[in-house]
Each structure stands twice: as structure tokens, then as C-alpha cells.
Amino acid sequence: QVQLVESGGGLVQPGGSLRLSCAASGSIYAINAMGWYRQAPGEQRELVASITSGGSTEYGDSVKGRFTISRDNAKNMVTLQMNSLKPEDTAVYCCNAKGAYFGGRWFDNWGQGTQVTVSS
């Protein structure tokens, strides 16, 4: 199994910054992509940002220019730097990892989620 441990959520004022981190552990052969998704109450889950092992990134339209995703392949860790936060960024943020176990089986795992609240 692959475990994803997230950290860094919390309460921040509009215009502030937060950094989320997610570390993957387990019998991991390779992780192809790691990313962050979010879901606000009454809304569908949406992509925030993702990054491949080669460093290619993808961002949701609403966070482009404000959020930056980075990855440490050696540590199987992904970090999301969130700047200029807005109240509409309030959501539960979940880490996702897609890759392969030793032995060749694929995985697509999720973390438990961390709450981000942007409010004055």
C-alpha cells in the first residue's frame, strides 16, 4: 500500500500564503504524477495542480499565477505553495499520487485531506 501524509493546512487571511506538503511512503517503485485537488462544500472536486516525475506541471485556471507546485522525487514529496489566497480557495485539499508498486501493479492513491480556510 501507499500512504500519503499531508501537512500545512489551516486558517489564513485573504492575501496570505500557505504551504501544503504531501509525502508518499510504502512499496513504491515509481511515482509518475503527484498533485493536489480540492473540494469545497457543495462543489465537485477539482484539480489544483499536478506535477510529473519529469517536472511537467498543470494548474487549475483559478490558481494560475498564484500557486506553485514542486516535487522532490528522491523523497516522494510534493509541495504546493499558495500565495495571494482568496476566500474562494477555501476547501479541503487532497494529495494524489499515481504510480507503480514493485512488482508492476499500478496505484492511484489519495491522502486524507487537509482543510484550508481563507477568511478575515
C-alpha positions as CSV (number, residue, x, y, z in Angstrom):
1,Q,0.0,0.0,0.0
2,V,1.0,3.6,-0.5
3,Q,0.4,6.1,2.3
4,L,0.1,9.8,1.6
5,V,0.6,12.1,4.6
6,E,-0.4,15.7,4.1
7,S,0.5,18.7,6.2
8,G,0.3,22.5,6.2
9,G,-3.4,23.4,6.1
10,G,-5.0,26.0,8.3
11,L,-6.7,29.4,8.5
12,V,-5.2,32.4,6.7
13,Q,-6.4,35.8,5.9
14,P,-7.2,36.9,2.3
15,G,-4.0,37.8,0.5
16,G,-1.9,35.5,2.8
17,S,0.1,32.4,2.0
18,L,0.2,28.7,3.0
19,R,2.3,25.8,2.0
20,L,1.0,22.3,1.7
21,S,3.2,19.2,1.7
22,C,2.5,15.6,0.9
23,A,4.9,12.7,1.5
24,A,4.3,9.3,0.0
25,S,5.6,6.1,1.5
26,G,5.3,2.4,1.0
27,S,6.4,-0.2,-1.5
28,I,6.8,2.4,-4.3
29,Y,8.6,1.6,-7.4
30,A,7.9,4.9,-9.1
31,I,5.5,7.8,-8.9
32,N,4.5,9.1,-12.3
33,A,2.5,12.1,-11.1
34,M,1.6,13.8,-7.8
35,G,-0.9,16.5,-7.4
36,W,-3.4,18.4,-5.3
37,Y,-7.1,18.5,-5.7
38,R,-9.7,20.4,-3.7
39,Q,-13.3,20.2,-2.9
40,A,-15.4,22.9,-1.4
41,P,-18.8,22.2,0.3
42,G,-21.4,21.6,-2.4
43,E,-18.8,21.6,-5.2
44,Q,-17.1,19.0,-7.3
45,R,-13.5,18.1,-6.7
46,E,-11.2,20.0,-9.0
47,L,-7.6,19.9,-9.9
48,V,-5.4,22.5,-8.2
49,A,-2.1,21.5,-9.6
50,S,-0.1,18.4,-10.6
51,I,3.4,17.6,-11.5
52,T,5.0,14.6,-13.2
53,S,8.3,12.9,-12.3
54,G,9.8,14.9,-15.2
55,G,8.7,18.2,-13.8
56,S,5.8,18.9,-16.2
57,T,3.1,20.9,-14.3
58,E,-0.6,21.5,-14.8
59,Y,-2.6,24.1,-12.9
60,G,-6.3,24.8,-12.5
61,D,-7.3,28.0,-14.2
62,S,-8.3,29.7,-10.9
63,V,-4.9,29.2,-9.3
64,K,-2.6,30.0,-12.2
65,G,-0.1,32.7,-11.2
66,R,-0.8,32.3,-7.5
67,F,0.1,28.7,-6.7
68,T,3.3,26.8,-7.4
69,I,3.7,23.1,-7.2
70,S,7.1,21.5,-6.8
71,R,8.3,17.9,-6.2
72,D,11.2,16.1,-4.6
73,N,11.5,12.8,-6.4
74,A,14.0,11.4,-4.0
75,K,11.7,11.9,-1.1
76,N,8.5,11.2,-2.9
77,M,7.2,14.5,-1.7
78,V,5.2,17.3,-3.3
79,T,4.7,20.8,-2.1
80,L,2.1,23.4,-3.0
81,Q,3.0,27.0,-2.3
82,M,-0.2,29.0,-2.2
83,N,0.1,32.8,-2.4
84,S,-2.5,35.6,-2.7
85,L,-5.1,33.4,-1.2
86,K,-8.8,34.2,-1.7
87,P,-11.8,33.2,0.2
88,E,-12.9,31.1,-2.8
89,D,-9.8,29.0,-2.2
90,T,-11.4,27.6,0.9
91,A,-11.7,23.9,0.6
92,V,-10.4,20.5,1.6
93,Y,-7.2,19.9,-0.3
94,C,-6.3,16.3,-1.0
95,C,-3.0,14.9,-2.3
96,N,-3.0,12.3,-5.1
97,A,-0.2,10.1,-6.3
98,K,-0.2,7.8,-9.4
99,G,2.5,5.3,-10.0
100,A,3.6,1.7,-9.7
101,Y,4.4,-0.7,-6.9
102,F,7.4,-3.1,-7.0
103,G,6.0,-6.0,-9.0
104,G,4.3,-3.8,-11.6
105,R,0.9,-3.1,-10.2
106,W,-0.3,0.5,-10.6
107,F,-1.7,2.7,-7.9
108,D,-3.8,5.8,-7.7
109,N,-4.0,6.9,-4.1
110,W,-5.4,9.7,-2.1
111,G,-4.5,11.4,1.2
112,Q,-7.0,12.1,3.9
113,G,-7.2,15.8,3.0
114,T,-6.3,19.0,4.9
115,Q,-8.6,21.9,5.4
116,V,-7.6,25.3,4.0
117,T,-9.8,28.2,5.2
118,V,-9.3,31.8,3.8
119,S,-11.2,34.2,5.9
120,S,-10.7,37.5,7.7
